[in-house]
C-alpha cells in the first residue's frame, strides 16, 4: 500500500474518531439540556426552578401529579419537564394560567416579589418574610441569584405553620438506586426510598452561604453593611447526573413525602443505620438487607465473631463499618393491637416502638413490610426488643387464617365506643387481665366501666369455660334482641370510651354473618352462595388488617359485613358447614366478593362506584336478562340486544320504563322505584351534606370555575364549597356500565358542581323528607340515601323555575358484583351455588383456604 493511501486512511480514521467524539459530546450536552432545558446563566434561578420549589408549599408529588391541567402556553414549545410544577403554582393562585413567558427564562427580582406578595395575600403569616433578608428587590428587572432565592425560600419555610408544612429536613444515608413500579428512579436510603427526578444539589451554595454567615458573625467594627455575594462560578448539580457520588455517604436534604426537594450538604461523618437485618457477617464482610436492598459493607476491622440472621445497628464512617450492635432479645405472643407508637402483645401489654422500627418478612423471599403487616390475633411474629422498646418485628410464617377479630358497635350501630359493657354467659365464664382472673357462674352479671381497676393492666378478657358457652352482652341490642357471641370477648380502653372486640373462629363468625346479610328463608342454596361470598370477603379483610389500631380485622356493621344483627340458626350454620373453607378465586387469588341487595337488571363495574376502584375482570357488570324456554332452561332474551349499552341516556331511559323485559331481579320490590323531591328539600340536603362530602374526597366534588358544559369548554376544580345557593337545574353528565350515574351536574345560583361516585350522588339528592315508592307502590320513608345510582330524572318547572324533580330508578345498593335477590331467582331456576357464583363473578373458580 502506498504512503499516500496510508495517509488518506489515517486521515479518514481520525475524522471518524472526531465525528464520534463530537456526536457523543453533543448527545451528552443534549441529554443534560433535556434534563435542565433552562436558558439562564450559572448561579441564576430559573422561573421553572422557582416554581418547582414553591409548589412544595402546598402539594406533594402525588397531589401535584393528579391536579387537572389548567395552564396554557402562548407557545407550545414553552412546555417542558416543569409543567406540573407550573400548574401547581397556578393552582396556588401565584401566577396566571396563560403563560406568556417561558419558565426556562431567569426569574427576575420583580417577578419573585410578585410571587411572594401572592403568598402573603393568601397567608398573612408570611407578611414578615422580607424582614431580615440580606438583599432587596429594588432592581426589579435584574436576574435573581440562586443563593438569594434559597435564602428567601428558607425564610418562607420558617414562617410556615408546622401543621401546614409539607417539607422536612432529613439526614439520609444513601445505599443505592432502585426502580419503582412505574419505572421511575429512586434512591435507597436508611430511612426509605426517595424519588429525585428534577432534584438539585445546592451544597456549594449552602456551604458558601454558611461560611459568609459565619464571617459576618465574626466581623466587628464594620462601618457599612455590605451584602455578601456568592461566587458567580458555582454550578448547580442535577442529582440524577451525580447519583453515584452520594452512595455510602450521608446527605442533608429537604424532602416532601417520598421526594427529595434538594440536597444542602454531603457528609462523610459517622452515621448509624438502625435495626438493619444482618444476613451474614464474617471476617470483614457484612451482608445486610435494608429497605428491600441487599447491601454489602466492608468492616474496618475483622469481626470478633461470625453473625447471621439477626437485627442490629451498624455504624459507618468513610464507607466502612466501624461498629455493630446486635440485638438478640426476642419476645413472642399473640398480637392484640397495633398503633403507630406501640404494639400490644398478649402477656407483655403495650410495648412502645423504637423510632426506627422495622418489619421484616423472613419466610419465602426476604422483604421489608409496611406497618399494617403485623396481623392482630395471631402469633406468627417475633419481636426484637432493646431498651424496653420494639426495634423490629420478624414475621416468620404465613398466616393460616383460622380466627377473626370483630369490633362490636353499640346499640343501633351508632358508635364503636361504649360507655360501659354489661355481660353474662349461659355457662360458667372467666374474666381476666394480665395479672388476675376470676370465675363467674352462669347467669351472673358483670359490668365494666372505663375506671374499672382491671383495665389498669391492659385489656379484660371474657371467655366461657365450656366450648358450648356464649357471652351475652346485655348492654347491646340488635334486631334479634340481646346478642350472644361465640369465642372470646375483649374490652380495652379507647380514646372515647371502651372498645369491645369479639375473637372467634372464622367459620363460626360466618354463622351469624349469613343470616344478617340474607334472609334464611331464601333457602339453603342461596345461603351457601352468601357463605362463600362472606368467607372470601372476610378473608380479604382479615389479611388487610385495616382495623389493627382497634385490635380488630373488621367491625360488625355495613362498613364490612353485618354480623350478629340476626342470630345464627340451623340453616345458616348448615350453609357454612356445607361450604367449609371454600372461597372464590380468580387466577389463584381470593377475590373481594362485593355484593348488594337488588339490581336494576344490570350490574356495573367497580371502577364506576368507588373512587379508587380499578377495572376488574370478574366485576365488569352484566345484563341479567332471563327467559325460560319450553324446557325451563335459562337463556338470553331477544331484547338483550337493545339494552347492551345502557350508558346511553335514551337506552337507559327505555330500559327503566320497560315493564315487559324480564331480569332475575324483576320480581323484587326494589327492582323499580320512584320519588318526587321538592327543590327546596334538595337545597336543604345539599347545604347539610356538601361540605362533608367534599372534605371526604375533594377530587369527587368539583366546582365550575370557567366556561360552560353546553359549549364544551367547562373547567372544573376541586374547591371548598358548602352551598350552591338556590337549585336551578340537575342533570346527568355521564353514565357508565349498566346505566349507573357516574357524574351528576347540579347548577345553583351561587355555584355549579360536578359530583362523582354513586355514594356522593345518592347522598346529595337523598329523599330525606319524601316517600320512595317501590315496584308494588308500597312507600318507604326516611331514607338518607337514594336506593341506588341507577336512575333517570324528570323535572317540573313553573315560570321557568325548577319546582321539583321526579327520580325513577332501579335496584338497591351499589350494583357491583352479586345481587342477593338475583341469587334467589337463580336458585329458584335450578342453579347450584357454585354456578350462581360464576354467573356473577365471571371467570372465577372455587378455592380453599385451609390447605
N, C-alpha and C positions, 0 to 999 in steps of 0.2 A: 504493500500500500504506500502511495506517495506521501511525502511530508505535507503537501498541500491538502490532500484528502484527510489526513490525520488531524490537521489543524481545523479543518471545517467541522469534522465530527466532534472534536473537543469543544469548539465554539457552540455547536448545537446543544451539546450536553450541558454546558454552562448556562446557556439560555433557558433550557428546560428547568434546570435547578432554580434559576432566578424566578422563573414563572411560577413554579410550585411554591417556592418560599413566599413570593408576593401573594399568591392566592390564599395560602394559609394565614398570612398576616391579615389579609383583607377579611377572610372568614372570621378570624378571631375578633377583629375590630367590629365587624358587623354583628357578631354574637353579643359582644359587650354592648353595642349600641342598641340591639334588640331588647336587652335587659333594662338598660338605663333609658334609652330613647329620649334623652334630655339634651337640650341645646343651651346649656348655661356654662359659665366659667367655673373653674375649680374653686371650691370654697364658697360658692354662691348657692343658695337654696332655690330649687325649682318650685313652681306652683304645685306640681304633682306631688312632690315630696312633702310639702307643707300640708296639702290636703290629706295625704296618707296619714301623717301624724295626728292631725286634728280629728280625723274620723274615729280614732280610738277613744275619744272623749265620750262617745255615745254608742258606738257599735263594735262588737267583737266580730271575728271572722265570719261566723255563721250568720249573724244578723245582717252583716254588711252584704254578704253574697246573696241573700234571699230578698233584699229590697227590690221592689219593682223599679225598673229603669225609667227615670223621669227627665234626664238631661238630654239635650241635643246639641250637637256641634255645628257651628257655622260652616265648617269644612270637615268632611268625613275623614280626612287624613289626620285630623287632630286626635282621633281615637287612639287609645293605647292601653298598656298594662294597668294604667291608673284609673280606668273608667269607674270601677266600683267605689273607689275612694272619692272620686269627684262627685259621683252620685250621692254618696253618704253625706258629704259636706253640703250638698244642695238640700238634702232631706233635713239637715240640721238648720237650714234657713240662713246659711252664711254666704251663699253665692246664688246668682240667678241660674235658672235651669237652661237658658240658652247661652251656651259657652261660645264666646267670640274671640277669646284669647287662648291660644293653645296652652294646656298645662305643662308643656315641655319648656316653656319660657321661664325666665327667672321671676321670682316673687320680689316685687318692689316693697319698700318700706310703707308706701301709701296703701298698697293692696293688702299688706299684712295688717295694718292698723284697721282697715275696713273689716277684716275677718275678726279681729279681737273685739272691735266695737259691737259686732254682731253677737259675739258670745256674751258680752256684758249686757246687751239688751235682753237676751234670753235668760241670763242668770246673773242677778245683781251681785252675787258673791264674788264675781270676777272684777268688780269695779276698781279694786286697788292693784290690779295686775301691773300697771305701768310704774307704780311706785317701786323704787329700788333697782330698776333695770340700769345696766351700765351704759346704755345708749338711748337715743331718742329717735323719733320718726320725722324729724324736720325735713330731711332730704327725701321727699315722697317718691321721686322718680328713680332714686338710686336703688341698685340691686341689693337685696338683703343677704348678708353673710350667714353661713350655716351656724357658726358658734353663737351668733346673736339670736337666731331663731331658736336654737336649743336652750339658750338661757331663758327666753320668753316661754318656751314650752314647759320648762321646769317650773316656772312661776305659776303657770296655769294649773299644772298638776298639784302643786302645793295648795292652791286655792280651791281645788275641787273637794267637795264634801266626801269623807271616807266611804259613806254608804252609796255614793254615786260613782265612785272611781272604779273604772274597769281595768286599769293597768296596775301592775305591781313590779317592784324592783326585786330581782332574784339573783342568786349566785348559783349557776349551773355548772356541773362538771360534764364535759362533752365526751361521750363514749364512742359515738359513731354515727352512721347515717342509716335511714330507714325509708322505705317507700310505702305510702299509705294505700288503702284500698282503692282510692280514686286516682292513684298514680302520681301523687304529689310527694316531693321530698320533705323529709322531716329529719331533725337531728335527735339522736337518742342521748338523753342526759340522765343524771342520777335522780332527777325529780320528774322525769316523764319525757314524752315525745312532743316536739315543738315544730310547727311549720316556720319556715324562714324566707319564703318567697318575698322578694322586694325589700327584705330587711337590710339595714345598713350597719356598718361597723364605724361608729363615731369615736373610737378610742382615742385617736390622735387629737381630736378636738377637745374631748373632756380632759385629757391629760394636760394640754396646754392651758385650758381654762382653769383647771385646778392649780397649776403652777402659778398662773398670774394672780389668782385669788390669794395664794399663799404669799406671793411677793407683795401684794397690796397690804396684807395684814402686817407684814414685817416692815413695810415702809413707814418712815416717820419724817416729820418736818417737811412734808410736801406742801408747797405753796399753792399749787393748782391741781385740780383733779383732771387727769388725762385718761380717757377711755382706752383700755388696753386693746391692742389689735393682734388677732391670731394670724400667724403666717399665711400668706396667700398661696403658698406652695403645698399645703396639706391636701391629701387626696382622700375622697370618700371611697371606702371599700364596700363592695357588694358582698354580703355574707355568702351568697351562693357560689361566688367565684373563689372564695378562700376557705372553704369549709375544712379542708384537711389541716389548716393552720391551727384550728381550735381543738382538734382531737387530743384527748388526755390533758386538757387544760381547763381551768375554771374561767367562766365568762360572766361578767356582771352585765345583766341585761334588764331591759324593760319588756315585760310580757303583757299580753292581753289574751286571757284564756290560753288556748294551746298554740299561741303565735308569738314569735319574737318580734318586738317593735324595732328595737335597735340594740347594739352592743355598746356599752360605755367603757368597758375595760376588760383586759385579758390577764389572767393570774396564773402563776406557776407555784403559788404558795401551797402549803399543806391543805389538803381537802379530805374530809371524812365522808365516805359514802356509807349510808346507814342501811342495816338489815338486808344485806346482799345475800343471795343464795350462792353459797360457795360449792361448786360442783366437785372440785378437787384441788388440793394444794400439796405440792411435792417439790422438794428442793427449792428452786427459786421460781417455779412456775405455779401460778394460781389461776384456775379456770372458774369464771363466775358467770352468773346469769342475772341481768338487770333489765327490767322493763322490756322483756321479750328479746333481749340482745345478748348473745354469747360473747363474752369479752375475756381475753387472756391478758394477765398482767405479769410483769416480772417483779419479783421481790428484790429489795436492796440487799438482803442477806438471806442465806438458806433458812428455810423454816425449821424450827426446833423439833417439830413432829408433823407427820402427814395428817391432813384433814380432808374430809369429804362429806358431801350431802348435809350441810349444816348452814345455819344463818349466822352472820356476823357483820361487824363494822370493819371496813378497811380504810386505812389512811394512806393517801397518795401524796408524794412530793417528787417533783421533777420526773413525772411519768412512771415512778416506781412505788411499789407498796413498801411502806416503812413500818406498818403496824397492822395486826389483825386481832380483833377482839371477838372471839367465838362466843355464841350464846346457846349453851346446851340445855338449859332448863325448859321443860315442857309441862303443860297441864292438859288434861283431857276431860271431856264431859259433854253432855247434851247442851247444845246452844239454845237458849231460851229467848234471847232478844239481841238485836244488833242496832247500834246507833253510831253516829259519826264519831263519838268520843269514847265509847265503851262497848264491850260485848259481855252479855250476861251468860255465864256458864254454870250449869247446874252443879252445886256443891262448892262453887267459888264466888258466887254473886256477880256483881258488876265490876269487871276488871277494866281499868282505863287503857286506852290505846296510846302507843308511842306516837310521837309527832310524825315519824317516818314509817308508820305501819305499812306492811306489805302482805299480800296474799299470794301464795304460790300453789299451783295445782301440780301435784307430784305424780299422779297416775297418768298413764298414757303419755302424751307429749308434754314436756315441761312447759308451763306458761305462767305468766302473772295474770291475776284475775281482778275484776272490779270488786268494790266493797260489797255488792249485792250477792256475791257468790257464796257467802257463808250461810248455808241454809239452816234456818231455825228448825228445832225439833229433831235434829239428827246429831250423831256423834262421829261423823266422818272426818273431822278436822282436829288436828293437834295445834296447840298454841305455844309459841315460843315466848317466854316471859323473861324480862330483865328489868331490875329496878322497880318492881311492882307494877310494870306495865306490859301489855302485849306488844311485842316487837313485830311478830309475823304470825300468820295463820298458814298451816300446811294442810292442804286438802289431800288426803292420802287415798281416797277411794271414791268411786262414783256413787251416786245416790240410788238406793233401792227404795223407791217412794212407797212406803207402806203406811205411814202415818201422815195426817194433815192437821194443821192448826188453824182454827177458825176464830176470828174476833167477833164477839157477840154484841149486838146492839141492844139498846134499851127498848122498852115497850114502844111499838109503833115504828121501830127502826129510826128513831129520831136522833140518836146520838151514840157514839162509841164509849162515852164516859158515863159511868154510873155513880150516882150519889152514894149508894150503898148496895150491897148484894146480900140477899137472904136466900138460904138454900137448905135442902134436906135430901134424903135419899130413901129409896124403897128397901134398902138393905143397910147393914152396918157400914159406916164410912169413916175415912180417916182425913183429918185436917192437919197439915204440917207446913213448916218452913224449913230453912236450913239448920235450925237449932233444935226444934222440938216437934213432937207430933202428938195428936190426941185422937182417940177413937170415940165415935158417937153411935148411939143406937139408931136403928131405922126409925124414921119419923121425927127424930129430934131436929130442931130448927137452930140454925146458926146465922147470925147477922154480922157482916163485916162492913165497917165504915173506914174512911181514909185514915183516921187516927188510931186504928187498931194496932196494938203493940206487935202483933205477929208480922205486920208489914215492915217493921223496923229493920228486919234482917233480909229483906228482899220480897219475894212473892210468896203467896199462900197457895198450896196445892190441896185440892179436894178430890178424893178418889174412893169409890166403893171398895170394900174388901172382898166382895164376891163378883165374879165375872158377869152375873146376871143383873148386877146393880146399875142404877141410873141416878144421876144427880138431877134433882128438880130445883130449878131456880125460881123461887117464889116471887122475886121482885121483877120478873119479866112476864109479860103476857103476849101471846101470839094468837093467830086465828084459831088454833086448836085448843086454846086455853093456856095453862101453865106448862111451859115446855120441859121435857125431860131429856137429859143428854147422856149418851154413852161416853165411855172413856174418862178422861181427867179434866177437871176444871181448874184453871189457874187465875188468881186475882193479883194484880200488880198495881202499884200507884202510878198514875199518869199525870200529865200536866194539869188536867182539869177535872180529875176525878179518878175513879177506879176503872181499870181495863180488865175485861174478862175474856179469857181465851179457853176454847174447848179443844183439847188434843185427843184424837181418836183415830182408829184405822180408816184409811181412805174408803174401803168398801162399806164400812158401817156409816160413814159420813153420807154416802150416796143413798142409804136407806131413807134419809129424811130430806134429801135434795129432790129426788124424783117426784114425790107427791106434792112438794111445794112448788114445783115448776110445771107439772102436768097433772090434770085430774086422773085419778087412778081408775075411774070408770071408763076411760078410753080403751082399756083392755091391755092384756099382757104384752102384745107385740109393740104397740106404741111406747109402753113403759120401758121395754128393752131398748128401743131407739133412744129414749131420753137418758137411760142409764149409761149407754155407751158415750153419748154426747157429753153428759155431765162428767163422766170419768176422764175423758180426753181434755175437757175444759179445765177440770180441777188439777190434773197432772201438769198442764202447761203453767198454770198459775202457781202451783207448788214450786216448780223449778224457777219461776220468775222471781219468787221471794219478795214480792213488791210491798208487803206489809211487815217486813222484818223489824222495822223500828217499833212496831207494836207487839212483836213476838208472835206474828201470825203469817200464814200464807195467803189467806183470803178472809173476807168477812161474810156474814150471813144474809146480806141484803142483795138487792137487784144490781148493785155495783159489781158483784161477782155472780154467784148463783144463790138463789134464796134457799136457805137451809133451816129446816125445822119450824117453818111457819105453819105447815101442816105436818102432823106427826107421821112417823113411819107406820106402815101397815103391812099385812101379809103380801099384798100384791107388789108393793114397791120393793120389799125385801127379796121376793122371788125374782123380780126383774133384774135386780142387781146380781143375785147369785147365778142366774142363768147366763149372765154375760160376764162373769168374773174375770177381771183383768183385761177385758177387751177395750181397745181404743181404736180411733180412726187414724190411719196413717196415709201420708202422701209421699211417695218415693222414700219410704223408710223413716220419715219424721212424723211425730204425732202432731196433728193439726189443732188449731184453736177452733173448736166446733161452735161457731156462732149460731144462735137460734133465736126465734121470736115467736109471737103468738099466731098471727094470721097475715097472709099475704093479700095483695090486691089482685092476685092472679099471676103475678110475675115477681120474682126476686131480683135483687140488684147486686152490684159488685161492691166489695168492701172499700175500694178506693173512692167511692162516691158518698160514703156515710161518715167515715172518720177522717179527721184532718191528716193524720199520719198513716192512713190506710194505703197499702201498696197492692197493686193488682195481683190477685192470687188465682191460680188456675182452677182451684176447686171452689172458689167463691165468686163466680163470674155473673151469676144471675141467669134465670131461665124462665120461659113461659111455661106455666103449669097447666097446660091445656089437657083436657080429658074427654074421651069419647069411648063409650063401651059398644063393641060390635056384638054380633049375634052370639059369640062365644064368651062374652064378658071379659075379653082381653082389652087392657088399656092401650089405646092407640092415639095418635095425634089427630086433632080436629082439622078440618079443611080451613077454618077461619084463622088458623095459626099464622098463615102466610100474611094476613092483613096486619097482625099485631107483632111481627118480628121486631120492628123498630119502634118502640114506644118513647124514644127520646124526641120524636117529632110531636109537636103540640097537637095537631089535628088527629094523629093516630091515637095518642093517649086519651084525648077527649072522647073519641069514639069508643075506645076500649072501656072507659069508666062508665059510659052510658049504655053499653051493650048488655042487655039482660038475657040474651039467648046464648052467649058464648060461655061455655062451662069450663071451670078450672077446679082443681082439687080443694080450693077453699070456698067455692061458691055457696056451699050450704051453711056457712057460719056467719053469725050476726055481724061481725066486724068486717066482713068482706066488702061491704059498701056502707058509707055513712055520709051525712051532710050536716052542716051547721051554718047559720047566718049570724054574723057578728057585726054589731054596730061599730062605726068608725071611731066613735069616742072610746069604746071599750078597747079597741086595738091601740089607740093612742095611750090610754092608761097603762095597758100591759107593757107596751114598749118603754114608756117612761120608767116603769118599775124595774124592768129586766135588762135594758140595753147596756147600761154601764157594766153590770156584772158579766154579761156575755162577752162584751168587748175585752174586759180585763182577763177573762179566762183564756182567750187566744185572740190577740189583736188582729192577726192576719185574716181572720174569718169575718170580721165586720169592717168593711171599708167604706169610706165617705167619698162622695163625688166632689172633686176639687176643681175640675175644669171640663169643658166640652159637654157633650150630651150623648146619651145612649142612642137616641134616634138617628143622630148624624154619624154615629160610628166613631166618634173621637173622644169618648168619655175617658177621663183619667180618675182612677180611684186610689185613695191612700188610706192606710190604717192610721186613724186619728182618734184620740179620746173623744167619745160622744155619749151623751146621756139623754138626749131628746131629739126628736125630728120636727117638733112643732106639730101643727095640725097635719093629719094624714091626707095627702092629695091623691095618691094612687098606690096600688100594689099590683105587681105583675111578675110573672115567671120569666127570668132571664135565660135560664138553660135547664134542660132535663138530661138525665143520663139513663143508663140501662134500666128497663122496667118502668120508665116514666117518672122516676124519683126526681123531685125538685132539687136541683143542685145549687142554683143561685136564684135568690129572690130579690127583686128591686122594690124598695119601699121609698116612696117620694113624700117628703114633708115640706112644710113652708119654711123651715129653718135648715134642714139637712136632708140629703138623699143618701141612702146607704144600699150597699150590695151585701147580702147576707149569704154566707156559705155554710154548709153541712146541715144535715137533716135535723139535728138536735136544736141548733140555733133557730132554724126556721120554725120548727114546731113550738119552740118556747115563745118566740116573739109575737106570734099571731095565735096564741093559745085561747081556747074558748072558756076562759075562767068564769065568766058570768052567763054563759049561754048553754043551751042544751044541744048535745050532739045526738042526732037520730040515726039509728043503725038500720040494717037491712030490713028488719021487721017493723021499723018505725018506733021501736022502744027507745026511750030517751035516757041519756047518761049526762049527769051534771058534774060540775066542779073538777073538770079536767085541767091540769096545769100544763099539759102539752096537747097539741093536735094528735089524734090517734096515729097518724103516720105522715110522711112527707110525699106520699103518692096522691096528689090531689090536683084539681083544677079550680080556677077562681072565676066567679061571675060577679060583676059589680052593679050596684044600683046607685044611680045619680039623680039628684034633684037640683035644678037650676045650675047645672054644670059643676055641682059639688058632690063629692063622694059621700054617700049616706051609710052604706053597709056593703059587706061582701058575703057572698054565699060560697062556701068551700065544700066541694064534693070530692070525696076521696075513697080510697080503699085500703084495707089492711090495718093491722095494729102492731106497732113495733118498728124496728129499724129496717127490716126487709132483707137482711144479709144471712145467707146460709139456709137454715131449715125452718120451715113453717110448722109449728107444732100441730096446728089444726090440719095442715096438709098431711102430716104423718097419720093422723086419724083416718083421713079419707083414703090414703094409700093402703093402710092396713085393712080397712073395710073392703077394699077392692082385691084383697088377697095377697098383697105384698108382704114378705117377711122382713124382719128388722134390718138385716144386712143389705137387702135390696133397696129398702127405703133410704138407708144412709148413703148408698152410692148414687141414688137418684138426686139427692140434694147436694152431696159433696162429690162432684163428678171426678172420676179418675183416682179415687181413694180406695183403700182396702183395709181389712181388719188387721190390727196388730195386738200384741200382748205385752203388758208392762212388767210382769213378774218373772220373766225368764231369767 
